[in-house]
Amino acid sequence: MAHDRHCRYGLIACLLMCASGAVFAQDGRLTSPGKPVYVESSEIEEDRKRDDWSGQLGLGYSLAPDFLGADHHGLEPAVLFRASWRDKIFIENNKIGSVLHTSRFLKAGVIGRWNLGRKDDLTLRQATGAEEVNDAFEVGLFAAGSLYKFFLTAELYQGLSSVHKGVNMELEGGYTFELNSRLKLTPILGAHWASKDFMQAFFGVEDGSGDFAPYRTGAGIYELYGEASAELRLDRNWLLKSSMRLTQLKNGAARSPIVRSDIGSRYQVTGYVGLVWLF
């Protein structure tokens, strides 16, 4: 048993090292398809819970805008990594957190994430004056409720880096339809709200920014989206996973000169398709 566990962890490490150089270095939007890992970790099979770690490792392709508000989208190789330690510590691509409270219908805890900005991008350089925005580190709290196959989550983040000191809140809800013993479909609806500092960092234009007129925006809901995620179970440890999300930027974000320019768009599409190993 110990030998199998060591082999499993070794394989995870090798696959991540082989893929990380080409995938995690990309400046795309880091999204993870389907329900959050802290919800999903409660639903895994009992035999996978016998080990301290359980999760998913997927290799596939992702579709994402070059930056939040960009018109151009790119299709690139992508790694999906989701892991949970004893349903207490979790990692989900660019997020890490800890479950501090667990009850029958509610989980809550602390969470942190690496929020990608916009920099070193060809689309961005096509317009004079579209300022680069560095990646931001954010920490906060999360809460998740689940009942049968329905789930509702809330994540609240505070920016800690020089990029912004603002607040960002994300609400998401969905329901999993088990169409048969192998196929699951999960439609999801979500909304994002942000404070003035966050909005100005990602959608504002400071004075003297070339082609774009100065633009100052305020707090508000800046994003609404719908997503469809599907899982096809191949056998005990393998599945095919896919998702497609359509996002519409709203209010101050939609009025941003960058979003309204030739390089911007109110509509954003993100997607993923890949082969996933369950461990």
LINLIN-V220978 format. One record per pair of residues at least 6 apart in sequence whose ideal C-beta (glycine too) atoms are under 6 Angstrom apart, sorted by the first residue. I is the first residue (numbers start at 1). J is the second residue. Records with the same first field share a line. If there is no record, write none. Layout:
# LINLIN-V220978
I = J + J
This chain:
# LINLIN-V220978
8 = 279
12 = 57
19 = 79
22 = 77
23 = 77 + 78 + 79
26 = 76
28 = 64
29 = 64 + 270
30 = 93 + 94
31 = 270
32 = 92 + 93
33 = 229 + 243 + 272
34 = 186 + 229
35 = 151
36 = 153
37 = 82 + 84 + 90 + 92
38 = 90 + 107 + 144
39 = 144 + 146 + 151
41 = 84 + 87
44 = 54
48 = 54
52 = 85 + 86
53 = 83 + 85
54 = 84
55 = 82 + 83 + 84
56 = 82 + 276 + 278
57 = 81 + 277
58 = 80 + 241 + 274 + 276
59 = 274
60 = 78 + 273 + 274
61 = 75 + 78 + 273
62 = 78 + 272
63 = 73 + 75 + 271
64 = 270
65 = 73 + 268
66 = 72 + 121 + 123
67 = 118
68 = 202
69 = 258 + 259 + 264
70 = 123
71 = 263 + 264 + 265
72 = 123
73 = 269
80 = 274
81 = 93
82 = 92
83 = 91
84 = 90
88 = 99
89 = 98
90 = 97
94 = 113 + 114
95 = 113
96 = 112
97 = 109 + 110 + 111
98 = 109 + 110
99 = 107 + 109
100 = 109
101 = 108
105 = 145 + 147
106 = 145
107 = 144
108 = 143
111 = 140 + 142
112 = 139
113 = 138
114 = 135
115 = 136 + 138
116 = 135
117 = 133 + 134 + 135
118 = 124 + 133
119 = 132
123 = 263
124 = 130
126 = 263
127 = 211 + 261 + 263
128 = 210 + 211
129 = 209 + 210 + 211 + 212
130 = 258
131 = 209
134 = 163
136 = 159 + 161 + 163 + 164
137 = 160 + 161
138 = 157 + 159
140 = 156 + 157 + 158
141 = 156
142 = 155
143 = 154
144 = 153
145 = 152
149 = 175 + 176
150 = 175
151 = 174
152 = 173
153 = 172
154 = 171
155 = 170
156 = 169
157 = 168
158 = 167
159 = 165 + 166
163 = 201
164 = 197 + 198 + 201
165 = 197
166 = 195 + 197 + 198
167 = 195
168 = 194 + 198
169 = 193
170 = 192
171 = 191
172 = 190
173 = 189
174 = 186 + 188
176 = 184 + 186
177 = 185
178 = 184
182 = 233
183 = 232
184 = 231
185 = 230
186 = 229
187 = 228
188 = 227
189 = 226
190 = 225
191 = 221 + 224
192 = 222 + 223
193 = 221
194 = 222
195 = 219
196 = 218 + 219
199 = 217 + 252
203 = 217 + 253 + 256
204 = 215 + 216 + 217
205 = 212 + 214 + 215 + 257
207 = 214
212 = 257
213 = 257
215 = 257
217 = 252
218 = 252
220 = 251 + 252
221 = 250
222 = 250 + 253
223 = 247 + 249
224 = 248 + 250
225 = 245 + 247
226 = 246
227 = 245
228 = 244
229 = 243
230 = 242
231 = 239 + 241
232 = 240
233 = 239
237 = 278
239 = 276
241 = 274 + 276
242 = 273
243 = 272
244 = 271
245 = 270
246 = 269
247 = 268
248 = 266 + 267
249 = 259 + 266
254 = 266
258 = 264
